[in-house]
Amino acid sequence: MKRLLTNSILLVAIALFSFTACEPQSEAEQATNEIEDATEEMADAFRSESEELKADIKDLQQDIDDRLEELNNEMADASDNAKEGFQEQIDKLENQREQLDQELEKLGQNMQEGWSEFKTNVNQTMKDIRKNLES
């Protein structure tokens, strides 16, 4: 009987504590929490897109480096007339590589303002460079 009484008192105490500890949030608190959650989700999405874009830029830089190596090897065995054409291609690729370096540096500055425009511009630049690499 004593045990039943002790368990009942403990159960009532837990129930009272549960009801008083779980006060409903005010509308302002709920709105604040929702805003914080949305902000966190946006920041996570930005970081994810940023890392993905960074990886794409680095992949393209590697493709440029590989193509530059090919052109330099071909140029070594080419005639003087052909060397001029190879050098033009090399110069163009080196300029594009430099442009990607600058974009990567901007990306490293954790820019969130103007992100959409920046991302669009970088993607277009990479598309143009890939098109050039394929030709």
VEXTOR-306525 format. One record per atom (N, C-alpha, C): residue number from 1; atom name; x, y, z. Coordinates in nm, 4 decimals. Example, Ala and Ser with C-alpha at 12.3 -4.5 7.8 and 13.67 -1.06 7.14 Angstrom:
2
rec i:1 at:N px:1.3190 py:-0.5690 pz:0.7800 .
rec i:1 at:CA px:1.2300 py:-0.4500 pz:0.7800 .
rec i:1 at:C px:1.3200 py:-0.3300 pz:0.7800 .
rec i:2 at:N px:1.2850 py:-0.2250 pz:0.7080 .
rec i:2 at:CA px:1.3670 py:-0.1060 pz:0.7140 .
rec i:2 at:C px:1.2900 py:0.0030 pz:0.7870 .
***
This chain:
135
rec i:1 at:N px:0.0811 py:-0.1174 pz:0.0000 .
rec i:1 at:CA px:0.0000 py:0.0000 pz:0.0000 .
rec i:1 at:C px:0.0866 py:0.1254 pz:0.0000 .
rec i:2 at:N px:0.1911 py:0.1213 pz:0.0787 .
rec i:2 at:CA px:0.2824 py:0.2341 pz:0.0852 .
rec i:2 at:C px:0.3474 py:0.2579 pz:-0.0510 .
rec i:3 at:N px:0.3779 py:0.1481 pz:-0.1173 .
rec i:3 at:CA px:0.4415 py:0.1580 pz:-0.2482 .
rec i:3 at:C px:0.3445 py:0.2188 pz:-0.3498 .
rec i:4 at:N px:0.2192 py:0.1808 pz:-0.3444 .
rec i:4 at:CA px:0.1175 py:0.2341 pz:-0.4336 .
rec i:4 at:C px:0.0995 py:0.3834 pz:-0.4115 .
rec i:5 at:N px:0.0996 py:0.4241 pz:-0.2875 .
rec i:5 at:CA px:0.0865 py:0.5650 pz:-0.2534 .
rec i:5 at:C px:0.2066 py:0.6441 pz:-0.3046 .
rec i:6 at:N px:0.3265 py:0.5912 pz:-0.2865 .
rec i:6 at:CA px:0.4475 py:0.6573 pz:-0.3331 .
rec i:6 at:C px:0.4470 py:0.6700 pz:-0.4856 .
rec i:7 at:N px:0.4089 py:0.5632 pz:-0.5519 .
rec i:7 at:CA px:0.4035 py:0.5677 pz:-0.6990 .
rec i:7 at:C px:0.2973 py:0.6660 pz:-0.7474 .
rec i:8 at:N px:0.1849 py:0.6720 pz:-0.6793 .
rec i:8 at:CA px:0.0782 py:0.7651 pz:-0.7170 .
rec i:8 at:C px:0.1243 py:0.9093 pz:-0.7007 .
rec i:9 at:N px:0.1890 py:0.9383 pz:-0.5889 .
rec i:9 at:CA px:0.2407 py:1.0735 pz:-0.5654 .
rec i:9 at:C px:0.3445 py:1.1093 pz:-0.6709 .
rec i:10 at:N px:0.4313 py:1.0159 pz:-0.7015 .
rec i:10 at:CA px:0.5339 py:1.0384 pz:-0.8041 .
rec i:10 at:C px:0.4695 py:1.0630 pz:-0.9400 .
rec i:11 at:N px:0.3682 py:0.9873 pz:-0.9722 .
rec i:11 at:CA px:0.2980 py:1.0025 pz:-1.0987 .
rec i:11 at:C px:0.2280 py:1.1379 pz:-1.1075 .
rec i:12 at:N px:0.1646 py:1.1800 pz:-1.0007 .
rec i:12 at:CA px:0.0984 py:1.3108 pz:-0.9974 .
rec i:12 at:C px:0.2004 py:1.4219 pz:-1.0111 .
rec i:13 at:N px:0.3137 py:1.4090 pz:-0.9448 .
rec i:13 at:CA px:0.4184 py:1.5108 pz:-0.9518 .
rec i:13 at:C px:0.4724 py:1.5227 pz:-1.0949 .
rec i:14 at:N px:0.4938 py:1.4106 pz:-1.1594 .
rec i:14 at:CA px:0.5432 py:1.4112 pz:-1.2975 .
rec i:14 at:C px:0.4398 py:1.4748 pz:-1.3893 .
rec i:15 at:N px:0.3143 py:1.4410 pz:-1.3701 .
rec i:15 at:CA px:0.2074 py:1.4970 pz:-1.4525 .
rec i:15 at:C px:0.1984 py:1.6475 pz:-1.4341 .
rec i:16 at:N px:0.2035 py:1.6950 pz:-1.3097 .
rec i:16 at:CA px:0.1990 py:1.8388 pz:-1.2839 .
rec i:16 at:C px:0.3186 py:1.9102 pz:-1.3460 .
rec i:17 at:N px:0.4331 py:1.8518 pz:-1.3321 .
rec i:17 at:CA px:0.5544 py:1.9112 pz:-1.3890 .
rec i:17 at:C px:0.5441 py:1.9182 pz:-1.5415 .
rec i:18 at:N px:0.4937 py:1.8122 pz:-1.6010 .
rec i:18 at:CA px:0.4798 py:1.8071 pz:-1.7468 .
rec i:18 at:C px:0.3855 py:1.9149 pz:-1.7977 .
rec i:19 at:N px:0.2735 py:1.9323 pz:-1.7298 .
rec i:19 at:CA px:0.1761 py:2.0320 pz:-1.7748 .
rec i:19 at:C px:0.2265 py:2.1740 pz:-1.7555 .
rec i:20 at:N px:0.2993 py:2.1987 pz:-1.6480 .
rec i:20 at:CA px:0.3472 py:2.3348 pz:-1.6243 .
rec i:20 at:C px:0.4708 py:2.3657 pz:-1.7059 .
rec i:21 at:N px:0.5508 py:2.2656 pz:-1.7416 .
rec i:21 at:CA px:0.6737 py:2.2888 pz:-1.8179 .
rec i:21 at:C px:0.6463 py:2.3071 pz:-1.9662 .
rec i:22 at:N px:0.5340 py:2.2621 pz:-2.0129 .
rec i:22 at:CA px:0.5033 py:2.2668 pz:-2.1557 .
rec i:22 at:C px:0.4050 py:2.3781 pz:-2.1878 .
rec i:23 at:N px:0.4362 py:2.4973 pz:-2.1473 .
rec i:23 at:CA px:0.3497 py:2.6098 pz:-2.1803 .
rec i:23 at:C px:0.3547 py:2.6320 pz:-2.3311 .
rec i:24 at:N px:0.2408 py:2.6587 pz:-2.3889 .
rec i:24 at:CA px:0.2419 py:2.6828 pz:-2.5335 .
rec i:24 at:C px:0.3196 py:2.8101 pz:-2.5656 .
rec i:25 at:N px:0.3867 py:2.8063 pz:-2.6792 .
rec i:25 at:CA px:0.4638 py:2.9223 pz:-2.7220 .
rec i:25 at:C px:0.3690 py:3.0308 pz:-2.7704 .
rec i:26 at:N px:0.4101 py:3.1522 pz:-2.7477 .
rec i:26 at:CA px:0.3311 py:3.2628 pz:-2.7995 .
rec i:26 at:C px:0.3483 py:3.2691 pz:-2.9511 .
rec i:27 at:N px:0.2609 py:3.3413 pz:-3.0155 .
rec i:27 at:CA px:0.2700 py:3.3537 pz:-3.1611 .
rec i:27 at:C px:0.4007 py:3.4203 pz:-3.2023 .
rec i:28 at:N px:0.4448 py:3.5161 pz:-3.1227 .
rec i:28 at:CA px:0.5709 py:3.5849 pz:-3.1534 .
rec i:28 at:C px:0.6889 py:3.4882 pz:-3.1438 .
rec i:29 at:N px:0.6879 py:3.4034 pz:-3.0407 .
rec i:29 at:CA px:0.7957 py:3.3058 pz:-3.0263 .
rec i:29 at:C px:0.7940 py:3.2055 pz:-3.1405 .
rec i:30 at:N px:0.6724 py:3.1626 pz:-3.1801 .
rec i:30 at:CA px:0.6609 py:3.0689 pz:-3.2919 .
rec i:30 at:C px:0.7114 py:3.1331 pz:-3.4214 .
rec i:31 at:N px:0.6745 py:3.2578 pz:-3.4444 .
rec i:31 at:CA px:0.7191 py:3.3281 pz:-3.5649 .
rec i:31 at:C px:0.8700 py:3.3442 pz:-3.5638 .
rec i:32 at:N px:0.9247 py:3.3782 pz:-3.4481 .
rec i:32 at:CA px:1.0700 py:3.3934 pz:-3.4363 .
rec i:32 at:C px:1.1398 py:3.2618 pz:-3.4668 .
rec i:33 at:N px:1.0873 py:3.1522 pz:-3.4137 .
rec i:33 at:CA px:1.1468 py:3.0204 pz:-3.4392 .
rec i:33 at:C px:1.1381 py:2.9836 pz:-3.5867 .
rec i:34 at:N px:1.0248 py:3.0146 pz:-3.6488 .
rec i:34 at:CA px:1.0087 py:2.9843 pz:-3.7912 .
rec i:34 at:C px:1.1059 py:3.0661 pz:-3.8761 .
rec i:35 at:N px:1.1248 py:3.1914 pz:-3.8398 .
rec i:35 at:CA px:1.2196 py:3.2765 pz:-3.9128 .
rec i:35 at:C px:1.3619 py:3.2235 pz:-3.8955 .
rec i:36 at:N px:1.3966 py:3.1853 pz:-3.7738 .
rec i:36 at:CA px:1.5296 py:3.1296 pz:-3.7488 .
rec i:36 at:C px:1.5510 py:3.0017 pz:-3.8284 .
rec i:37 at:N px:1.4491 py:2.9164 pz:-3.8322 .
rec i:37 at:CA px:1.4598 py:2.7916 pz:-3.9084 .
rec i:37 at:C px:1.4765 py:2.8198 pz:-4.0569 .
rec i:38 at:N px:1.3987 py:2.9132 pz:-4.1092 .
rec i:38 at:CA px:1.4080 py:2.9475 pz:-4.2513 .
rec i:38 at:C px:1.5440 py:3.0073 pz:-4.2844 .
rec i:39 at:N px:1.5948 py:3.0911 pz:-4.1964 .
rec i:39 at:CA px:1.7270 py:3.1513 pz:-4.2170 .
rec i:39 at:C px:1.8351 py:3.0451 pz:-4.2178 .
rec i:40 at:N px:1.8237 py:2.9502 pz:-4.1267 .
rec i:40 at:CA px:1.9201 py:2.8398 pz:-4.1214 .
rec i:40 at:C px:1.9157 py:2.7559 pz:-4.2487 .
rec i:41 at:N px:1.7948 py:2.7291 pz:-4.2957 .
rec i:41 at:CA px:1.7797 py:2.6511 pz:-4.4190 .
rec i:41 at:C px:1.8406 py:2.7255 pz:-4.5379 .
rec i:42 at:N px:1.8203 py:2.8567 pz:-4.5441 .
rec i:42 at:CA px:1.8780 py:2.9360 pz:-4.6538 .
rec i:42 at:C px:2.0302 py:2.9344 pz:-4.6465 .
rec i:43 at:N px:2.0831 py:2.9476 pz:-4.5273 .
rec i:43 at:CA px:2.2290 py:2.9464 pz:-4.5104 .
rec i:43 at:C px:2.2854 py:2.8099 pz:-4.5489 .
rec i:44 at:N px:2.2171 py:2.7032 pz:-4.5114 .
rec i:44 at:CA px:2.2620 py:2.5687 pz:-4.5493 .
rec i:44 at:C px:2.2587 py:2.5506 pz:-4.7000 .
rec i:45 at:N px:2.1522 py:2.5995 pz:-4.7634 .
rec i:45 at:CA px:2.1411 py:2.5890 pz:-4.9089 .
rec i:45 at:C px:2.2514 py:2.6690 pz:-4.9765 .
rec i:46 at:N px:2.2797 py:2.7880 pz:-4.9252 .
rec i:46 at:CA px:2.3878 py:2.8700 pz:-4.9812 .
rec i:46 at:C px:2.5213 py:2.7981 pz:-4.9701 .
rec i:47 at:N px:2.5489 py:2.7430 pz:-4.8533 .
rec i:47 at:CA px:2.6760 py:2.6724 pz:-4.8348 .
rec i:47 at:C px:2.6861 py:2.5533 pz:-4.9291 .
rec i:48 at:N px:2.5779 py:2.4821 pz:-4.9433 .
rec i:48 at:CA px:2.5768 py:2.3658 pz:-5.0317 .
rec i:48 at:C px:2.6003 py:2.4069 pz:-5.1770 .
rec i:49 at:N px:2.5279 py:2.5075 pz:-5.2228 .
rec i:49 at:CA px:2.5457 py:2.5555 pz:-5.3604 .
rec i:49 at:C px:2.6844 py:2.6127 pz:-5.3809 .
rec i:50 at:N px:2.7334 py:2.6816 pz:-5.2808 .
rec i:50 at:CA px:2.8664 py:2.7410 pz:-5.2881 .
rec i:50 at:C px:2.9733 py:2.6328 pz:-5.3030 .
rec i:51 at:N px:2.9634 py:2.5284 pz:-5.2230 .
rec i:51 at:CA px:3.0602 py:2.4187 pz:-5.2303 .
rec i:51 at:C px:3.0511 py:2.3455 pz:-5.3642 .
rec i:52 at:N px:2.9295 py:2.3288 pz:-5.4149 .
rec i:52 at:CA px:2.9100 py:2.2630 pz:-5.5434 .
rec i:52 at:C px:2.9706 py:2.3459 pz:-5.6561 .
rec i:53 at:N px:2.9487 py:2.4765 pz:-5.6521 .
rec i:53 at:CA px:3.0039 py:2.5647 pz:-5.7546 .
rec i:53 at:C px:3.1562 py:2.5668 pz:-5.7473 .
rec i:54 at:N px:3.2085 py:2.5676 pz:-5.6260 .
rec i:54 at:CA px:3.3530 py:2.5650 pz:-5.6066 .
rec i:54 at:C px:3.4137 py:2.4383 pz:-5.6677 .
rec i:55 at:N px:3.3482 py:2.3257 pz:-5.6463 .
rec i:55 at:CA px:3.3968 py:2.1991 pz:-5.7024 .
rec i:55 at:C px:3.3899 py:2.2011 pz:-5.8551 .
rec i:56 at:N px:3.2823 py:2.2583 pz:-5.9100 .
rec i:56 at:CA px:3.2696 py:2.2682 pz:-6.0559 .
rec i:56 at:C px:3.3808 py:2.3550 pz:-6.1156 .
rec i:57 at:N px:3.4112 py:2.4648 pz:-6.0486 .
rec i:57 at:CA px:3.5179 py:2.5531 pz:-6.0966 .
rec i:57 at:C px:3.6514 py:2.4801 pz:-6.0939 .
rec i:58 at:N px:3.6782 py:2.4098 pz:-5.9853 .
rec i:58 at:CA px:3.8055 py:2.3372 pz:-5.9747 .
rec i:58 at:C px:3.8164 py:2.2270 pz:-6.0801 .
rec i:59 at:N px:3.7050 py:2.1592 pz:-6.1090 .
rec i:59 at:CA px:3.7056 py:2.0573 pz:-6.2145 .
rec i:59 at:C px:3.7381 py:2.1197 pz:-6.3496 .
rec i:60 at:N px:3.6771 py:2.2334 pz:-6.3776 .
rec i:60 at:CA px:3.7026 py:2.3013 pz:-6.5041 .
rec i:60 at:C px:3.8461 py:2.3512 pz:-6.5110 .
rec i:61 at:N px:3.8990 py:2.3999 pz:-6.4015 .
rec i:61 at:CA px:4.0391 py:2.4413 pz:-6.3991 .
rec i:61 at:C px:4.1309 py:2.3242 pz:-6.4321 .
rec i:62 at:N px:4.0982 py:2.2080 pz:-6.3797 .
rec i:62 at:CA px:4.1782 py:2.0886 pz:-6.4100 .
rec i:62 at:C px:4.1684 py:2.0538 pz:-6.5578 .
rec i:63 at:N px:4.0481 py:2.0659 pz:-6.6151 .
rec i:63 at:CA px:4.0320 py:2.0416 pz:-6.7588 .
rec i:63 at:C px:4.1158 py:2.1390 pz:-6.8406 .
rec i:64 at:N px:4.1184 py:2.2644 pz:-6.7990 .
rec i:64 at:CA px:4.2002 py:2.3644 pz:-6.8680 .
rec i:64 at:C px:4.3479 py:2.3289 pz:-6.8561 .
rec i:65 at:N px:4.3903 py:2.2917 pz:-6.7366 .
rec i:65 at:CA px:4.5305 py:2.2538 pz:-6.7160 .
rec i:65 at:C px:4.5701 py:2.1349 pz:-6.8042 .
rec i:66 at:N px:4.4794 py:2.0369 pz:-6.8129 .
rec i:66 at:CA px:4.5064 py:1.9205 pz:-6.8977 .
rec i:66 at:C px:4.5187 py:1.9620 pz:-7.0438 .
rec i:67 at:N px:4.4286 py:2.0487 pz:-7.0880 .
rec i:67 at:CA px:4.4319 py:2.0938 pz:-7.2281 .
rec i:67 at:C px:4.5567 py:2.1772 pz:-7.2548 .
rec i:68 at:N px:4.5969 py:2.2601 pz:-7.1597 .
rec i:68 at:CA px:4.7193 py:2.3395 pz:-7.1751 .
rec i:68 at:C px:4.8412 py:2.2486 pz:-7.1899 .
rec i:69 at:N px:4.8430 py:2.1422 pz:-7.1119 .
rec i:69 at:CA px:4.9545 py:2.0468 pz:-7.1213 .
rec i:69 at:C px:4.9570 py:1.9820 pz:-7.2598 .
rec i:70 at:N px:4.8390 py:1.9433 pz:-7.3097 .
rec i:70 at:CA px:4.8307 py:1.8849 pz:-7.4448 .
rec i:70 at:C px:4.8807 py:1.9834 pz:-7.5503 .
rec i:71 at:N px:4.8351 py:2.1073 pz:-7.5401 .
rec i:71 at:CA px:4.8751 py:2.2080 pz:-7.6391 .
rec i:71 at:C px:5.0249 py:2.2342 pz:-7.6341 .
rec i:72 at:N px:5.0800 py:2.2400 pz:-7.5156 .
rec i:72 at:CA px:5.2252 py:2.2626 pz:-7.5036 .
rec i:72 at:C px:5.3034 py:2.1460 pz:-7.5633 .
rec i:73 at:N px:5.2554 py:2.0233 pz:-7.5430 .
rec i:73 at:CA px:5.3219 py:1.9064 pz:-7.6024 .
rec i:73 at:C px:5.3119 py:1.9092 pz:-7.7548 .
rec i:74 at:N px:5.1937 py:1.9443 pz:-7.8056 .
rec i:74 at:CA px:5.1748 py:1.9520 pz:-7.9505 .
rec i:74 at:C px:5.2591 py:2.0648 pz:-8.0101 .
rec i:75 at:N px:5.2681 py:2.1745 pz:-7.9381 .
rec i:75 at:CA px:5.3433 py:2.2888 pz:-7.9875 .
rec i:75 at:C px:5.4925 py:2.2581 pz:-7.9972 .
rec i:76 at:N px:5.5418 py:2.1734 pz:-7.9096 .
rec i:76 at:CA px:5.6844 py:2.1394 pz:-7.9097 .
rec i:76 at:C px:5.7257 py:2.0713 pz:-8.0398 .
rec i:77 at:N px:5.6344 py:1.9951 pz:-8.0984 .
rec i:77 at:CA px:5.6653 py:1.9221 pz:-8.2217 .
rec i:77 at:C px:5.6138 py:1.9930 pz:-8.3468 .
rec i:78 at:N px:5.5542 py:2.1104 pz:-8.3309 .
rec i:78 at:CA px:5.4902 py:2.1777 pz:-8.4447 .
rec i:78 at:C px:5.5887 py:2.2674 pz:-8.5196 .
rec i:79 at:N px:5.5499 py:2.3004 pz:-8.6423 .
rec i:79 at:CA px:5.6297 py:2.3940 pz:-8.7226 .
rec i:79 at:C px:5.6116 py:2.5352 pz:-8.6665 .
rec i:80 at:N px:5.6950 py:2.6256 pz:-8.7129 .
rec i:80 at:CA px:5.6879 py:2.7632 pz:-8.6646 .
rec i:80 at:C px:5.5524 py:2.8265 pz:-8.6947 .
rec i:81 at:N px:5.4966 py:2.7993 pz:-8.8110 .
rec i:81 at:CA px:5.3657 py:2.8553 pz:-8.8466 .
rec i:81 at:C px:5.2565 py:2.8018 pz:-8.7539 .
rec i:82 at:N px:5.2611 py:2.6748 pz:-8.7226 .
rec i:82 at:CA px:5.1599 py:2.6129 pz:-8.6366 .
rec i:82 at:C px:5.1746 py:2.6584 pz:-8.4912 .
rec i:83 at:N px:5.2979 py:2.6891 pz:-8.4510 .
rec i:83 at:CA px:5.3217 py:2.7309 pz:-8.3128 .
rec i:83 at:C px:5.2440 py:2.8575 pz:-8.2782 .
rec i:84 at:N px:5.2287 py:2.9445 pz:-8.3761 .
rec i:84 at:CA px:5.1556 py:3.0684 pz:-8.3526 .
rec i:84 at:C px:5.0095 py:3.0380 pz:-8.3158 .
rec i:85 at:N px:4.9484 py:2.9461 pz:-8.3869 .
rec i:85 at:CA px:4.8102 py:2.9061 pz:-8.3572 .
rec i:85 at:C px:4.7979 py:2.8404 pz:-8.2211 .
rec i:86 at:N px:4.8939 py:2.7556 pz:-8.1886 .
rec i:86 at:CA px:4.8931 py:2.6914 pz:-8.0570 .
rec i:86 at:C px:4.9075 py:2.7954 pz:-7.9461 .
rec i:87 at:N px:4.9962 py:2.8932 pz:-7.9699 .
rec i:87 at:CA px:5.0191 py:2.9955 pz:-7.8677 .
rec i:87 at:C px:4.8926 py:3.0789 pz:-7.8440 .
rec i:88 at:N px:4.8177 py:3.1062 pz:-7.9502 .
rec i:88 at:CA px:4.6920 py:3.1805 pz:-7.9350 .
rec i:88 at:C px:4.5939 py:3.1018 pz:-7.8476 .
rec i:89 at:N px:4.5844 py:2.9726 pz:-7.8738 .
rec i:89 at:CA px:4.4954 py:2.8887 pz:-7.7932 .
rec i:89 at:C px:4.5409 py:2.8842 pz:-7.6472 .
rec i:90 at:N px:4.6707 py:2.8720 pz:-7.6285 .
rec i:90 at:CA px:4.7269 py:2.8669 pz:-7.4926 .
rec i:90 at:C px:4.6977 py:2.9967 pz:-7.4190 .
rec i:91 at:N px:4.7202 py:3.1103 pz:-7.4861 .
rec i:91 at:CA px:4.6950 py:3.2398 pz:-7.4235 .
rec i:91 at:C px:4.5480 py:3.2543 pz:-7.3835 .
rec i:92 at:N px:4.4589 py:3.2115 pz:-7.4722 .
rec i:92 at:CA px:4.3161 py:3.2205 pz:-7.4441 .
rec i:92 at:C px:4.2790 py:3.1353 pz:-7.3229 .
rec i:93 at:N px:4.3305 py:3.0131 pz:-7.3183 .
rec i:93 at:CA px:4.3015 py:2.9246 pz:-7.2056 .
rec i:93 at:C px:4.3603 py:2.9778 pz:-7.0746 .
rec i:94 at:N px:4.4795 py:3.0350 pz:-7.0823 .
rec i:94 at:CA px:4.5407 py:3.0914 pz:-6.9612 .
rec i:94 at:C px:4.4588 py:3.2092 pz:-6.9092 .
rec i:95 at:N px:4.4040 py:3.2897 pz:-6.9999 .
rec i:95 at:CA px:4.3178 py:3.4005 pz:-6.9585 .
rec i:95 at:C px:4.1901 py:3.3480 pz:-6.8941 .
rec i:96 at:N px:4.1336 py:3.2432 pz:-6.9515 .
rec i:96 at:CA px:4.0128 py:3.1852 pz:-6.8946 .
rec i:96 at:C px:4.0413 py:3.1222 pz:-6.7582 .
rec i:97 at:N px:4.1561 py:3.0619 pz:-6.7443 .
rec i:97 at:CA px:4.1960 py:3.0028 pz:-6.6150 .
rec i:97 at:C px:4.2082 py:3.1126 pz:-6.5099 .
rec i:98 at:N px:4.2661 py:3.2248 pz:-6.5503 .
rec i:98 at:CA px:4.2801 py:3.3406 pz:-6.4610 .
rec i:98 at:C px:4.1419 py:3.3923 pz:-6.4197 .
rec i:99 at:N px:4.0509 py:3.3975 pz:-6.5153 .
rec i:99 at:CA px:3.9145 py:3.4415 pz:-6.4863 .
rec i:99 at:C px:3.8487 py:3.3490 pz:-6.3836 .
rec i:100 at:N px:3.8687 py:3.2194 pz:-6.3984 .
rec i:100 at:CA px:3.8137 py:3.1245 pz:-6.3008 .
rec i:100 at:C px:3.8775 py:3.1415 pz:-6.1635 .
rec i:101 at:N px:4.0083 py:3.1716 pz:-6.1611 .
rec i:101 at:CA px:4.0748 py:3.1977 pz:-6.0330 .
rec i:101 at:C px:4.0091 py:3.3161 pz:-5.9613 .
rec i:102 at:N px:3.9775 py:3.4202 pz:-6.0374 .
rec i:102 at:CA px:3.9137 py:3.5388 pz:-5.9792 .
rec i:102 at:C px:3.7737 py:3.5058 pz:-5.9273 .
rec i:103 at:N px:3.6993 py:3.4262 pz:-6.0036 .
rec i:103 at:CA px:3.5647 py:3.3872 pz:-5.9597 .
rec i:103 at:C px:3.5725 py:3.3029 pz:-5.8331 .
rec i:104 at:N px:3.6702 py:3.2147 pz:-5.8273 .
rec i:104 at:CA px:3.6878 py:3.1299 pz:-5.7093 .
rec i:104 at:C px:3.7227 py:3.2151 pz:-5.5876 .
rec i:105 at:N px:3.8020 py:3.3183 pz:-5.6091 .
rec i:105 at:CA px:3.8378 py:3.4079 pz:-5.4992 .
rec i:105 at:C px:3.7137 py:3.4826 pz:-5.4489 .
rec i:106 at:N px:3.6302 py:3.5302 pz:-5.5401 .
rec i:106 at:CA px:3.5062 py:3.5979 pz:-5.5003 .
rec i:106 at:C px:3.4171 py:3.5020 pz:-5.4225 .
rec i:107 at:N px:3.4116 py:3.3801 pz:-5.4697 .
rec i:107 at:CA px:3.3283 py:3.2787 pz:-5.4056 .
rec i:107 at:C px:3.3778 py:3.2523 pz:-5.2642 .
rec i:108 at:N px:3.5067 py:3.2593 pz:-5.2441 .
rec i:108 at:CA px:3.5641 py:3.2352 pz:-5.1126 .
rec i:108 at:C px:3.5329 py:3.3445 pz:-5.0119 .
rec i:109 at:N px:3.4782 py:3.4551 pz:-5.0587 .
rec i:109 at:CA px:3.4474 py:3.5657 pz:-4.9686 .
rec i:109 at:C px:3.3109 py:3.5498 pz:-4.9033 .
rec i:110 at:N px:3.2516 py:3.4301 pz:-4.9159 .
rec i:110 at:CA px:3.1214 py:3.3994 pz:-4.8557 .
rec i:110 at:C px:3.0156 py:3.5036 pz:-4.8899 .
rec i:111 at:N px:3.0062 py:3.5332 pz:-5.0153 .
rec i:111 at:CA px:2.9095 py:3.6331 pz:-5.0587 .
rec i:111 at:C px:2.7699 py:3.5722 pz:-5.0640 .
rec i:112 at:N px:2.6801 py:3.6316 pz:-4.9935 .
rec i:112 at:CA px:2.5414 py:3.5874 pz:-5.0007 .
rec i:112 at:C px:2.4582 py:3.6906 pz:-5.0754 .
rec i:113 at:N px:2.4987 py:3.8148 pz:-5.0683 .
rec i:113 at:CA px:2.4293 py:3.9194 pz:-5.1425 .
rec i:113 at:C px:2.4637 py:3.9055 pz:-5.2901 .
rec i:114 at:N px:2.3660 py:3.9080 pz:-5.3738 .
rec i:114 at:CA px:2.3901 py:3.8952 pz:-5.5165 .
rec i:114 at:C px:2.4302 py:3.7547 pz:-5.5581 .
rec i:115 at:N px:2.4022 py:3.6557 pz:-5.4733 .
rec i:115 at:CA px:2.4444 py:3.5186 pz:-5.4987 .
rec i:115 at:C px:2.3876 py:3.4650 pz:-5.6291 .
rec i:116 at:N px:2.2608 py:3.4877 pz:-5.6509 .
rec i:116 at:CA px:2.1950 py:3.4326 pz:-5.7690 .
rec i:116 at:C px:2.2590 py:3.4848 pz:-5.8969 .
rec i:117 at:N px:2.2837 py:3.6143 pz:-5.9021 .
rec i:117 at:CA px:2.3465 py:3.6739 pz:-6.0206 .
rec i:117 at:C px:2.4891 py:3.6229 pz:-6.0378 .
rec i:118 at:N px:2.5620 py:3.6166 pz:-5.9285 .
rec i:118 at:CA px:2.6993 py:3.5670 pz:-5.9334 .
rec i:118 at:C px:2.7034 py:3.4243 pz:-5.9853 .
rec i:119 at:N px:2.6163 py:3.3404 pz:-5.9300 .
rec i:119 at:CA px:2.6115 py:3.1997 pz:-5.9687 .
rec i:119 at:C px:2.5781 py:3.1862 pz:-6.1175 .
rec i:120 at:N px:2.4820 py:3.2642 pz:-6.1645 .
rec i:120 at:CA px:2.4437 py:3.2616 pz:-6.3062 .
rec i:120 at:C px:2.5610 py:3.3024 pz:-6.3946 .
rec i:121 at:N px:2.6309 py:3.4083 pz:-6.3563 .
rec i:121 at:CA px:2.7456 py:3.4552 pz:-6.4352 .
rec i:121 at:C px:2.8580 py:3.3517 pz:-6.4395 .
rec i:122 at:N px:2.8866 py:3.2913 pz:-6.3263 .
rec i:122 at:CA px:2.9931 py:3.1910 pz:-6.3214 .
rec i:122 at:C px:2.9548 py:3.0686 pz:-6.4048 .
rec i:123 at:N px:2.8300 py:3.0263 pz:-6.3937 .
rec i:123 at:CA px:2.7854 py:2.9108 pz:-6.4729 .
rec i:123 at:C px:2.7941 py:2.9400 pz:-6.6225 .
rec i:124 at:N px:2.7599 py:3.0623 pz:-6.6646 .
rec i:124 at:CA px:2.7698 py:3.0989 pz:-6.8056 .
rec i:124 at:C px:2.9159 py:3.1020 pz:-6.8500 .
rec i:125 at:N px:3.0020 py:3.1555 pz:-6.7663 .
rec i:125 at:CA px:3.1455 py:3.1581 pz:-6.7977 .
rec i:125 at:C px:3.1990 py:3.0166 pz:-6.8143 .
rec i:126 at:N px:3.1611 py:2.9274 pz:-6.7224 .
rec i:126 at:CA px:3.2089 py:2.7892 pz:-6.7306 .
rec i:126 at:C px:3.1536 py:2.7212 pz:-6.8556 .
rec i:127 at:N px:3.0297 py:2.7501 pz:-6.8904 .
rec i:127 at:CA px:2.9700 py:2.6927 pz:-7.0108 .
rec i:127 at:C px:3.0472 py:2.7382 pz:-7.1348 .
rec i:128 at:N px:3.0810 py:2.8666 pz:-7.1402 .
rec i:128 at:CA px:3.1573 py:2.9200 pz:-7.2531 .
rec i:128 at:C px:3.2962 py:2.8567 pz:-7.2621 .
rec i:129 at:N px:3.3596 py:2.8392 pz:-7.1473 .
rec i:129 at:CA px:3.4938 py:2.7804 pz:-7.1456 .
rec i:129 at:C px:3.4874 py:2.6343 pz:-7.1876 .
rec i:130 at:N px:3.3905 py:2.5607 pz:-7.1378 .
rec i:130 at:CA px:3.3762 py:2.4183 pz:-7.1783 .
rec i:130 at:C px:3.3525 py:2.4079 pz:-7.3284 .
rec i:131 at:N px:3.2712 py:2.4979 pz:-7.3815 .
rec i:131 at:CA px:3.2458 py:2.4995 pz:-7.5254 .
rec i:131 at:C px:3.3761 py:2.5227 pz:-7.6022 .
rec i:132 at:N px:3.4582 py:2.6131 pz:-7.5516 .
rec i:132 at:CA px:3.5871 py:2.6402 pz:-7.6130 .
rec i:132 at:C px:3.6807 py:2.5191 pz:-7.6034 .
rec i:133 at:N px:3.6775 py:2.4494 pz:-7.4899 .
rec i:133 at:CA px:3.7629 py:2.3315 pz:-7.4721 .
rec i:133 at:C px:3.7244 py:2.2204 pz:-7.5687 .
rec i:134 at:N px:3.5957 py:2.2102 pz:-7.5980 .
rec i:134 at:CA px:3.5466 py:2.1029 pz:-7.6853 .
rec i:134 at:C px:3.5760 py:2.1295 pz:-7.8327 .
rec i:135 at:N px:3.5999 py:2.2555 pz:-7.8662 .
rec i:135 at:CA px:3.6250 py:2.2857 pz:-8.0076 .
rec i:135 at:C px:3.7693 py:2.2690 pz:-8.0462 .
***
